[in-house]
Amino acid sequence: MELLPQVLLTEPITQVLSEEPIVTFAVLLVVILVVPILFERLRLPGLIGLVFSGVVLGPSGWNLLHTELPLISLLSDIGLFYLMFVAGLEVEIKHFRRCKKRSWGFGILTFSFPLIMGTLVGQFWHLEWNASILIGSLLASYTLLAYPMISRLGLLTNEAVTITMGATIFTNLSAVLILAVCVATTNTGPFNLAQLLPLLIWLTVYTMIILLGFDWAGKEFFRRFGDDEGNKFLFVLLTVFLAAVGAQFIGVERIVGAFLTGLVVNQAVGEGPVKEKVIFIGAVLFIPIFLVNFGSIIDLPNLITSLDSLRLTLLLVVGLIISKFMAALFTKLLYHYNWGEMLMMWSLSLPQMGTTLAATFVGYRAGLLPEVVLNSVVVVMVVTSILGLWLTSQTAVALVSTAEPKAPVPTLFEPQSEKEHSHCKIVVPVYNPQTQQYLLEMAALLANQAKGKIVPLAIATAAAQMDAPQLETCLRRSERLLAKATAQSRLLGVEAEPLLRIDDAFALGISRAAREQQANLIIMGWGKRTGLKARLFGSVIDNVLWSSHCPVAVTRLMDSPKKIQRILVPLENLTASSLQPVQFAQMLAEANQAQVTVLHVCMSEARPYHRHRRSNSKLIAAKRTDKSAQARSHLALLISQLSMANPPEIQIIAHENAAQAILQAARLYDLVVLPFIRNSPNPGGLAISDVTTQLAGQLTCSLVMLGEPQHTKTQMSTPEVSHSISTV
């Protein structure tokens, strides 16, 4: 770099800068930051935007990225491993177990039809048998790109949706194993049983070691040293790369080990902060770099001008759509599903994303797949992603509208009888004396309404020796906080049971104490994330939300809760499982004689831009009115199931931006109660943006975010009547 000025005098500046690793890395970071946001604004997956960026900035475009540089190649390879690891990590094993036999049935059908179709296309294109079979396996796998949509609509427990999600464990695993065999036999000529048998034996032994040995090692490690999230995180990364080394040792593609490790870690870690942060690290850096690198090797001029590329692309797209439809149709006839469920299975199994891209890249790099197949697969990815999401958005609404609203309405405080209500407990962790008063006031208002008690909780961080000076200091401070909290509770007229606990971690101490006390609710103050560890492994609030057995109310109170008179509850999902914030707000309102408004934002369509604008505007306005009326009637039906003496006011707003609509409405209210909706990464590894995240940083009034326990979210995801249209 010290000779750069001299070099610039003799060579073009763009050529010199593009050959510098730091410059290339800086360009990649800009692309990773900006492009997904722009494509999400266009209602397209950010993953497609990253691949498209690689095409534009690569050799076939502006030639600004030199991805063959050692640093970029290394990061891209790590992203490839990470992509397959996340694909295994996001396999819905619980859904597979729920309907195991039918998941196997649909998995075999939705894998076999595209496998045969793709193999025939490869043979028609005069490719080798191993290349043809690999093309078939590429079409056979699929990515659950519409998972967030069906989750919002409460369709996760519909059996057709469940078996479609569960079948991914068969389709993706089979596709990865076929990839391993096809790539390993690339240089050995035609398939030969004598050469294939030892490979299959080694692959079977390797798979068993990963699935059984790593599973046992992971559970033992987490059992003995699992309290430290940093150790968990490092152990997970170590297993990924050990599996890759083992795969290379037996002569199979390394991403096979990454995918198998994802399955194992999925079992051992389960849902929690560690899994979330492992995915986060890959999703924000390594996987996007791989996707841009993948796009850079695509020959865009050849894809557009070559007649062979267009014909192969058409064959693959049509063959995939027909074969997936045939698999869903046979499943309908076999298990007697209705047409709506059949179409849902078809649309969910169409998108080709993570596994398909990774396998295509590996096949091309191994010399097994020609460039024309690589180019065509990119078009298949774009077409199936857009088509699959659109079909899901249409069939999901029809499927939900035929479901019966018989799901039980969850209650904030489960006990119902007078005697049981006396045992309702609200845990209030006390740490900050400045926010302690408002937290106790809110807890007292709710406890008095539920005829329960509050448990002020102080956590003293454990030390190696129980007589350590720092522990003694922490205990004395905690005792002072509890004494103050007890006195404040007495003034508020509520029974208090102060609790002092010594624990290794603050978050786990709160969750464990709440479980031991059989608490019904935890009320916490909002602590800002600070420090590198909090950014990587989450704050105390994140960890409590993950591990708690009961709802958690995270509060940011600008004034005394006793002064709250107008409460706004925005609801995105019109399902019974989303009504707990309404119950929370109603209990608080009854204590203060306040008014609750439940707000639902119907996403409106953009204004038309053509000469028949006036007639189209009338049509869109009519649709908007009908949609709002349906949402109002359904929301009223749901709220009526709560049997409230003073039901809340219902407000329906049609707006293009839900966050902006809520922010405008919140100006007239003292408190906003939001459901805590976690930013859950989709199986492709890219984060899904969330309205709650935007509102939390922009609201100026008091705020409560109510989070449900993780197991409850799974159990409560029941089919409901919903007329809110999901936008893709």
N, C-alpha and C positions, 0 to 999 in steps of 0.2 A: 504493500500500500504506500510505502514511502516514495516509490518511484512513479506513482500514478500521474503526477503533473507532467513528467517527461513523456510518459506513454501517450497521454492525451494529445500531445503535440503532433504525434505521428499517426495515430489511429482515430477513427470516429468515436466520439464520446459514448454513443449508445452501445457500440460493440464492447468497449472497455467496461462500462458499468454493468452490462448484462452478464459479463463473465465473472464479476465479483460475487462471491457467495452471500455477503451481507446485503448487497443491493437486491439480489434475487429473493432472499428471505424477507426483506422489507416489503417487496412487491407482493409476495405471497400473503403476508399478514394483512395488507390493505385489502386484497381480494377476499380473504377469509372473513374479514370484518364487515365489508360493505355489500358484497354480492348476495349472500343469503338474505339479508334484510330487504334488498330490492326485489328479489324473486318472491319472497313471502308476501310483499305488497301486491304482487301480480297473481297471488293465489297459486303459486307454484312451489314445489319443494326446494329448499335451499340447496339440497344435494345436486339437483339438476343445474342450478346456477353455477356451482363450483366446477362441474365438468365442462360446462359451456365456457367458463372463464379460461380453463386450460386450453380449449380449442382456439379461442380468440388470441390469447397471449402466447401460444406455442408456435412451433415452426410453421404450421400451416396458416397461421394468422399474422400477428404483428412481430412475432419472434422476439419477444421481450423476456421470456423465461428460458433459462438454460437448466432444465431439470436433471441433466446428466451430471451436474456437479456433485462431488462426493457427499457433501453435507445434505443436499436436497434429496439425493437418492437414498441416503440412510433414513431420513425422516419419512420419506415416502414408503420405504419398506416397513418401518415401524407402524405407519398408518395402515398398511395392508394387513399386518398382523392384528392390529387393534380393531379394524373393521370386522374381521372374522371372529375375533374374540367377543366383540359386542353382539354380533349375530347369534352366537351361542348363549351369551349372557341374557339376551332378551327373549329367548325361546320360552313360551308360556307353558311350563311343565305342569303347573297346577290345573290348567285347562285340559291338558292331555290326560291327566289322571282322572279328571271328573267324568269324561266320556271316553275311556281308553279304547274300547272296541270300535266305536264309531269313528274316532279320530284315526285309528289305524286304517279303517275302511276308506275314509275319504282321502287320507294321505296316500294310500296305494293308488287310488284312482287318479287323483290330481297330479301324481308323479308319473304314472305309467303312460297316460295319454300324451302329454307333452313330450315325454322321453321318446316315444315311438315317432311322433310327428317330427321332432327335431332331427332324429336319426335319419328319417326318410328324406328330409330337406338336405342334410349333409351328403347323403348318397346321391341325390339328384344333382348336387353340385360337384360330384366326383371327388369327394374328400375321402381320406382314409377312414377305416371303421372307428378307430379310437377318437378321431376328431369329430366324426358324425355323432357318436354316442355322447361325447362331451357337449356338443351343441344341444342335444336333447336334454341333458341334465341341467344345462343353463336355463332352459325354458321351464323345467319341472319345478324348480324352487320358486319361492315368492316371498315378498316382504309385506308385513301387515302395516302398510302405510296409513291406513284409515283407522288405526287403533284409537287415537284420541277422539275421533268423531263418534265412533260407536260407544266409547266409554261415556262421553257426555250425554248421549241419548239413552243410557241405561240398558244397552243391549248385550252386555257381557255375559249374562246368564242365559240368553237364548241358546238353545242347544245347537242350532245350525252355526251360530257364531262361535260357540265354544269348540266344536269339533274342527272348524276351520283354523282357529288359533292353535289348537292342540296338534293338528296335522303338520305344522311347521317343523316339529322336532323330527319327523320322519323325512319330509321332503328335503330340508336343508342338510341333515346328516347324510342322507343318501347322495345328494348332489356333491357334497364335499368328498365322500369316499370314492365316488366315481371319478372325480377330478384327480384324486391321488393316483388311482390305477391308470387312468389314461395318460397322465403326464409321465408316470414312471415307465410306461411302455412305449414312449415316443421314439426312442432310439433303438428299439429291439425289433422293429418291423411289425408284421401283422401279429395279431393276438396268438400267442403260443402257450398252451396249457402248461408245458414244462417250465416255462419262464414265469408264467402268471401265478402258479400255485405257491411257490415260495414267497412271492410278494404278498399274496393274500394272507398267508400264515403270519408273516411279520406284521402286516397291517392289523390283523385281528388281535395279536398279542399286544401290540402297541396301544390299540384302542382300549383294551381291557385294563392295561396298566394306568392309562390316563383316567378312565371313568371310575375305576375301583381304587387304585392306589392313590391317586391325587385326591380323590374324595375323602379317603380315610385320613391322609396326611393333613388335609385342610381342616377337617373337623377336629382332629387332635390338636393342631396348632391353635385354632380359635378357642378351643376349650381351655388350653393351658395358658395362652398368652393373648387372648382375644380382646382384653379390655382396652388396649391401646390401638386406636384407629390407624396410626402411622404404621405400626407393625402389620396390621391387616392389609393395608394398602400395598406395602412393599412385598408381602408374601404373595399377593395376587399377581403382581407384575412378575415376580420371580417364576411363578408357575407357568405363566404364558411363554416366557422365553426358554425355560427348561423344556417345555413341550415342543417348541420349535426346534431346539437342538436335537431332541430325540427323534423327531420326524426326519430331519436331515440325516441322522445317523443310519436310519433304516432305508433311506433312499426314496422317501415320499415327500410331497410338497409340504413346506413348513406351515402353511396356513391351516392344514388339517389339524395340527396340534393346537393352534390358537382357537379354532372352533370347538374342539373337544374340551379344552380347558375352560372355555366360556360356559359350557354345559355343567362342568363340575363346580365351578365357582358359583354359578346360579343356585345350585343345590346347597353348597356349604355356607355361603354368605347370606342368601335370602335378601329380602327387601331391607334396605337400611342405608345410612349415610355412606358407608364404604362403597357399596355397589353404585350409588349415585355419583360419587366423586371419581371412581374409576372410569365410569362412562364419560363423565364431564371432561377429564383430562384428555381423553382421546378425541372427543367430539369437537373440542374447541381448537385443537392444533393438529394432531397427527392424521386423523381421518380426512380433514379438509385438504391437507397437503397431498395426500395420496390421490384424492379426487381431482385436484387440479393437475397433478402429474398424469393421471389417466387421460384427462382431456387433451393434454399437450401432445400425446402420441396419435391422436385421431387425425386422419388426413381429410380435412373438410372439403377441399376442391374435388377430390376423388369421390367422396360421398355424394356430392351434389351432381357431378357431371357424368359419373360412370353409370351406364345402364345396368351393368351387372350388380352394382351395389344397390340400386333401386329395386331390382327384381328380387334379390335375396332379402332385402329388408321387408318387402311386401309379403314374401313367403313366410318369413319368421313371424311377423305381426299377425297375419291372418291365421297361420297355423297355431300360434299360441292362444289367440282368442277362441278359436273353434275347439281346440283340445281342452282348454280349461272349462268351456261351456259344457262339453260332453261329460267331463268328470263330474261337474255339479249336477247335471241332469241324471246321470246314473245313480248318484248318491241320493237324489230326490226320490227316484223310483225304488231304491233299495230300502231307505229308511222312512219313506212316506212323509217327506216334508212338503210344505206348500210352495207355490211358485215364488212368493216373496222371499222365503228362506233360501230357495235354490238360487235366485238371482243375487242374494247377499253373499252366499258362498262363492259364486262366480266372480263377483266384483272384488271381494277381498283377496282372492287368489291370483288376480291379474298382475298387480304391480311387480316389476322386476327391479330390484335395487341392490342392496348391499352384497349378498352372496353372489348374485349374477355378475356384478361388476368385478368383484375380486377374482372369481373363477375365470372370467374372460381375460382379465389382465394376465393371470398366471399362465393360461393356455397360450396366449399370444407371445408372452415372453419366452415360453419353452419351445416356440416354433411349431406348436401343434395347430394353432388356429391362424389362418391367413388374415391379412389386414382388412379384407372386405368383410369378414365376419365381425371383427372388432368395430368397424364403423357402423355396421348394421345393428349391433347390440345396443349401441348408444341410442339410436332412434327407437328401438324396441323399448328401452328403459323410459324414454320421454313419453311415448305414446301410451304405454300401459299404465304409467303412473298417473297421467292426467285422466285417462279413460277410467281407470279403476276407482280413483277418488270421486269422479263425477257420478259414476254408476252407484257407488256406495251411498253418496249423499241423496240420490233419488230413491233407492230401494230401502235405505234405513228409515226414512220418514214414513214410507208406506208400511214397512214392517212394524214400526213402533205404533202406528195408528191402528193396527189390527190387534194389538196386545190389550189384555184386560187389566185395568188398574187395580190389581188385588194385592200389591206389595204392601207389607206392613209399614206404617209410618214410624220412623225411629223417634224416640223421645230423648230429650236431653238428660232427664233424671229418670232412670228406668223404674224405680219403685213407684207403685201406684196407690197403695193403701195408706191410711193415716199413720198406722204404726210403722210402716216401712219408711215413710218420709222422714221420720225422726233420725234415721241413720244416714241421710244424704250428707255427703262431705265435699267440701270445696277446698282443695289444697292451694295455698298462696305462698310460693317461695319468696322469702324476704332477703334482700341483699343490699338494695339501694335505699337508704332512708328518705331520699327526696321523692321517690315514686311510691313508697310503701303505703302512704295514707290513702291515695286514690285506689290502689289495688284492693286494700282492705274494705274500702267503702263499696266498691262494686261487688266484692264477694259477699259482704253483709246484706246488700239489697237482694241478691239472688238467694242467699241462704235463708233469709226471712221468708221469702216467697215460697221456698221449697220446704220450710220448717226443718231446716237442717243446721249444720254447724260448719265452721271454717277451721282449717288446720294451717296456721302459720308455720312454715317450714324453713329451717336454716340448715345449710349444708356446710360442714367443715371438711376441707380436703384432707384426706388421710396422709400420714407420713410413715416412713419406715419404722420409726420408734414412736410408740404412743405417748411418750413423755417429751417429745421434741418441742423446743420453745416455740417454733412457728405454729405448731398444732395448738398449743396452749393459748397463744395469742388469737388464733382463729376461733377457738371455742369461746373465749371471753367476748369477742365481738359478736358472735352468733347469739350468745345468751342475752346480750344487751338488746339486739334487734328483736328477739322473741319477747322480751319483757315489754318493750315498747309496743309491739304488735298486739300483745295480750291486753294491754291497757287501752289501746285504741279500739279493739274489738268490744271491750266492755262498754266504752262510751257509745259505740254504735248499736248496742243492744243485741248482740249476737253471741252465742256460745262459741268459745274458742278452745282448741286443744293444741297448744304449741308443741312442736316436735323438733328436736335437734338430732341430726344424723351425721355420722362420720362416714364418708365414702370416698372412693378413689377418684370419681369424676362427678362434676356438678350435675350434668344432665342425667346421667344414670341414677344418681342419688335421688333426684326429683321423681323420676319414673318409678324407681323401686319403692320409695316411700309412699307414693300415691297408690301403688298396687297393694302394699301391705295395709294401708288404711282403707282399702276398698273405696277410693274416692270416685266421685261421679264427674268431677270437673277440676281442671288445673287452670288457674289464672296467673299469667306471667306478664311482666313488663317487657317492653320492646328494648332489646339491647342491640346496638349497632355492631356489625362485624368489624373487628379490628385485628390486625396482625395476619401474618402469612398462614399460620395454622388454621385460623378461623376461615380464611378464604378457601383453603384446600379441603378442609374436613368439616366445615359447617360450624355455625354458632351453637350455643347452648340450646336456643330455641329449636333449631333444625333437629338436633339430636333428641330433644324431648318429644317433638312431634313424631319422629320415627318410632320411638320406643314406648310411648305411653299406651296404656290400655284404655284410657278414657279420653273424651274430648279435651282439647287444650285451647284456651282463649288467650291469644296474644294481644295485648292492649297497648295503645298509645293514647293516653288521656290528656287532653289539653286543659280540662277543668274538672271540677268535682262531679262524679257520676250522679250525685243528688240533683244537679242542675239540668240534667238531660231531659228535654221535653219533646224533641222530634228525632226519630230514629229512622234511618234509611237502610233497607236490606236489598241490595241488588242480587238477583238470581239469574244465573246463566242457564242452568239445567233445570228444566221443569219436570223433575222427578221427585218421588217421595223421599229419596235418600238425601236430597239437598235442602230439606226443610228445617234442619237443626238451627241454622242461624235465625230463622223466623221465630222459633221457639225461644231462643236465647233473648232476642230483642223483645219479644212479647212479655217475658217474665220481668225484664228490666223495666219495661214500660208500665206494667201493672204496679210495680213498686213505686214509681214516680208519677203515676197518672199521666203518662206520656202517650204520644201517638206514633204508631209504627206504619211505615209505608213500604210495601214490597214492590220493587221495580224490576221489570224485565225489558230488555232491549232487543227488539226484533231487528235483525240486520237488514237494512233496506238496500235495494239495488241502486247502482249508479245511474245518474241521469242519462237519457239517450241522446246521442249526437247524430241525428240525421234528419232528413227533411220532413218526415212524419213525426216529428218530435212531440207535437201536441197530442196526437192520438195515442202514441206510445206512453206519454206521461199519464194520460187518463187510465190506461190499462195497468200501468205499474202502481198507480195510486189505489186502484180497485183491489189489486192483489195485496197491497200493503195493508189496506183496511181489513180485508178478510183474514189475513195472517194475524193481525193484532187482535181481532175479535176471537179467533181460535185460541190464541195464547191466553187472553184474559179469561175465557171460560174454563180452560184447562187449569190455569193457576188457581182460580176460585174453587174448582173442584178439589184440588190438592189441599188447599188451606182449610177447606171445610172438614177434612178428615182429622184435623188437629183438635176439633171441638173446643174452640176458644170462645170465652164469654164475650170478648170484644175483639172481633176479627180485625186484622190490619187492613189498611187501604191498599188497593191494587192500582198500580200505574204501569201502563204499557207505552213505550216510546219506540218509534221507528227511526233508526239512525244508522249511518254508514260506519260509525266508529263507536263501539260499545264503551270504551274507556272515556272518550270525550263526553258521551251522553251522561254517564254516571257522574263525572266531575262537575258538569253543569248543574245537574239535579242536586248534588250534595251541598251546594252553596247555601241551601235553605235549611240544612239539618245540623243538629248538634253532634250526632254520632252516626257512623256508617259501620255496619256489621257485614263483613265479607267472609265467604267460605274460603278457607285456605286451600288453594289448588296448586299442587306442586308442579314445577316445570319438569314434566316427565319426558325423557328422551324417547324418541320412537325407535323401532328396531333398526332403522338406517343409521342411527347414531347422531342425529342432529336434534337440537332442542326445539321444543314447541313453545312459542311465545304464549304468555298468559296475561289476561286482563288484570288479574289481582296484582301482579308484579308492578304494572304501570300505575295502578291506583295507589298502592301503598306509598309510593314516593311522591305523589302529587297532591293528595288530599290534605287540606289544611285544618279540618275539624278532627274531633276525636275518632279513633279507629279501633275496631276489634276484628281480628282475624281468627275465625273459629276453625280449628283443624280437627278432623276425625282421626281416630286410631286406624292404622293401616289395615288390620284385619277386618275392621268394620266396613271399610270402603269396598273390600272385595265381596263381603256378604250382602251389602246393600245395593250392589249394582244390579238391579232388577229391571225387567222391561216395564216401561211406563208409557202411558199415552202422552205424547209430546208433539206439539205442532210447530216447534221452533226449528227453522231450517238451518242446517249447518252449512256454512260457507267454506269452500275449499280454496 
